Amino acid sequence: MIYIALVLLLIPLVFQIRYGNRAIRGATNMSLGVVTLFSFAGQILITLLSIGLAIMVEGFIAVGEQPRCGSIIPGIFVFGFMFLPIIIFVLMLIQWYVKRSY
């Protein structure tokens, strides 16, 4: 179940790659700025959802068993709020540069 929380974090990155390329080619009605805005907003929401899911899973595991380490929660926080937005921003800059060179 924790793996689902980690895989959820990659959805905005995949969205930025797929729909950013479509926006560059003009195959969608959204501009590159709107795609990037949706990607950043989705990253915030999905990170909060993943943290909530991880807290819920840790709570269920702790019932009837010895409590486990909850260090996955700060890991999701750092990965979702610090690492992935930087990757999305760099990807957006690359896509913006490619769009400008067309």
Secondary structure as the mmCIF struct_conf table of DSSP 4:
data_model
#
loop_
_struct_conf.conf_type_id
_struct_conf.id
_struct_conf.beg_label_comp_id
_struct_conf.beg_label_asym_id
_struct_conf.beg_label_seq_id
_struct_conf.end_label_comp_id
_struct_conf.end_label_asym_id
_struct_conf.end_label_seq_id
HELX_RH_AL_P HELX_RH_AL_P1 ILE A 2 LEU A 8
TURN_TY1_P TURN_TY1_P1 LEU A 9 LEU A 10
HELX_RH_AL_P HELX_RH_AL_P2 ILE A 11 ARG A 25
TURN_TY1_P TURN_TY1_P2 GLY A 26 GLY A 26
BEND BEND1 THR A 28 MET A 30
HELX_RH_AL_P HELX_RH_AL_P3 LEU A 32 ALA A 62
TURN_TY1_P TURN_TY1_P3 VAL A 63 GLY A 64
BEND BEND2 GLU A 65 GLU A 65
HELX_LH_PP_P HELX_LH_PP_P1 GLN A 66 CYS A 69
TURN_TY1_P TURN_TY1_P4 SER A 71 SER A 71
HELX_RH_AL_P HELX_RH_AL_P4 ILE A 72 VAL A 78
HELX_RH_PI_P HELX_RH_PI_P1 PHE A 79 PHE A 83
HELX_RH_AL_P HELX_RH_AL_P5 LEU A 84 SER A 101
#
